[in-house]
Amino acid sequence: MRSGQLIPASALAKQKEDAEKLIKDLEEAVRSEISHRRTKIQTEPDKTVVHYTREPFEE
Protein backbone atom coordinates (compact mmCIF):
# COMPACT_ATOMS: atom_id res chain seq x y z
CA MET A 1 0.00 0.00 0.00
CA ARG A 2 2.83 2.41 0.76
CA SER A 3 4.20 1.96 -2.75
CA GLY A 4 0.96 3.26 -4.22
CA GLN A 5 0.02 0.03 -5.96
CA LEU A 6 -3.61 -0.93 -6.13
CA ILE A 7 -4.48 -4.44 -5.01
CA PRO A 8 -7.80 -6.00 -6.01
CA ALA A 9 -10.17 -6.83 -3.17
CA SER A 10 -10.15 -10.48 -4.22
CA ALA A 11 -6.37 -10.61 -3.71
CA LEU A 12 -6.74 -9.05 -0.27
CA ALA A 13 -9.44 -11.56 0.62
CA LYS A 14 -7.17 -14.40 -0.56
CA GLN A 15 -4.29 -13.04 1.54
CA LYS A 16 -6.58 -12.84 4.57
CA GLU A 17 -7.77 -16.45 4.04
CA ASP A 18 -4.18 -17.64 3.68
CA ALA A 19 -3.14 -15.81 6.86
CA GLU A 20 -6.09 -17.27 8.81
CA LYS A 21 -5.27 -20.77 7.52
CA LEU A 22 -1.63 -20.34 8.54
CA ILE A 23 -2.66 -19.21 12.03
CA LYS A 24 -5.03 -22.17 12.35
CA ASP A 25 -2.33 -24.62 11.19
CA LEU A 26 0.23 -23.18 13.61
CA GLU A 27 -2.20 -23.37 16.53
CA GLU A 28 -2.94 -27.02 15.66
CA ALA A 29 0.80 -27.74 15.51
CA VAL A 30 1.26 -26.20 18.96
CA ARG A 31 -1.60 -28.28 20.38
CA SER A 32 -0.13 -31.41 18.81
CA GLU A 33 3.34 -30.68 20.21
CA ILE A 34 1.97 -30.04 23.71
CA SER A 35 -0.06 -33.25 23.55
CA HIS A 36 2.97 -35.18 22.34
CA ARG A 37 5.10 -33.87 25.20
CA ARG A 38 2.48 -34.88 27.74
CA THR A 39 2.35 -38.49 26.62
CA LYS A 40 4.22 -40.97 28.76
CA ILE A 41 7.45 -42.13 27.24
CA GLN A 42 8.67 -45.49 28.45
CA THR A 43 12.09 -44.95 30.01
CA GLU A 44 12.86 -48.47 31.16
CA PRO A 45 13.34 -51.32 28.70
CA ASP A 46 10.40 -53.68 28.31
CA LYS A 47 11.23 -56.92 30.09
CA THR A 48 8.71 -58.94 28.09
CA VAL A 49 10.58 -58.42 24.81
CA VAL A 50 13.27 -61.01 24.14
CA HIS A 51 16.43 -59.61 22.57
CA TYR A 52 18.72 -62.03 20.80
CA THR A 53 22.41 -61.31 20.47
CA ARG A 54 25.09 -63.05 18.48
CA GLU A 55 28.25 -64.26 20.12
CA PRO A 56 31.46 -63.46 18.30
CA PHE A 57 32.79 -66.37 16.29
CA GLU A 58 36.23 -67.56 17.34
CA GLU A 59 38.20 -70.37 15.72
N, C-alpha and C positions, 0 to 999 in steps of 0.2 A: 504494500500500500504506500509506503514512503517513496517508492521509486516512481509513483504516478501511474503505474500500470493498472488497467481495469481487469478484474477477474470476474468471470460470469458467476452468477449465484449458484448454478449447478456445481461448479468446481468448488466453491466454498462449502456447499452442503456435503460434497464428497469428502473434502478434507475433514470436516467435522465428524462424519461417520467413521472415517479411518482413525481419527484420534480417539473417539469413544471406544472403538473396537480394540485399539491398542491398550487403552486403560483397562478395559474389561479383561483382556488376555493377561496383562501384568498382574492384576489383582488375583486372578485364578492361579497364576503361577506362584504367587506368594502364599495363597491358601494351601496349595499342594505341597510346597516346601515346608511350611509349618507342620502340616499333617505328617509329612514324611519324617521330620525330625522327632515327632512325638511318638512314633511307633517304636516298639521295643525291639532292640537289636540284640540277638543272642550273642553274649560275650564268651560263654564257655562252650567248648566243643561238645557236640551231641554224642553221648556215650552209646547210643543205640546204633550208630552207624559204624560198620566194620571197615577199617582201612587196611588194605593189603599193601605190604612193602616187599620189595625184592632184596634179597641178600646179595652182596657182591660175589661174583663168581671168582673163585681162586683155584688154580691148578696145583 
